[in-house]
Amino acid sequence: MLNLTILYETNSQLAGLAALMVGIVLAWKDKSLFQVSFACCFVVLTMEYII
């Protein structure tokens, strides 16, 4: 079963969804775990600041 906790751990589900999409794309492109996690955190921070 797929665990989508990232959608509910952020203040906005939209920010969590955006981070999930960025994480999937970067992981698919064989980026390191550090790069993926940094990018996801940056996306959530940016999205929550905008929203």
N, C-alpha and C positions, 0 to 999 in steps of 0.2 A: 504494500500500500504506500502511495506517495504521501510524504509528509510535507505540507506547505506551511510550516510554522512561520516562515519569513513574512507571509502576508499578514499575520496577526500580531507580530512582535513590534511592528512599526506603528506610529501614530496614524498613518494613512495606509490603507490597503493598496492604493495606487503606487505609493513609494515602494512598498514591498514587492509589488508586481514588476515594477521597472527594474529593481535590483535583481530580481530573479531572472528576468530576461537578459540583462547585461551579464550576469554570472554564467548563464547557460552558453551564451555566445562566446565569451572569453574562454571558458573551459573547453568548448568545442574547438577553439583555435589553439589549444595546447598551451595556454598561458599558465604560469605558475600559480600555486594556491595563494601566495602572497598578493600577486597582481589581481587575481579574481576577487579576493576578499577586500582589498583596498578599493577597487573599483565599485564593488557593491556598497560598501560603507559610504563612499563619496556620493553615489547616486542617491542613497537614502537621505543623507544629510542635505543634499541640494534640493531634492524633491520636497522634503518637509519644510525647508526654508521658503520655497516658492509657494507651497500650498498653505 
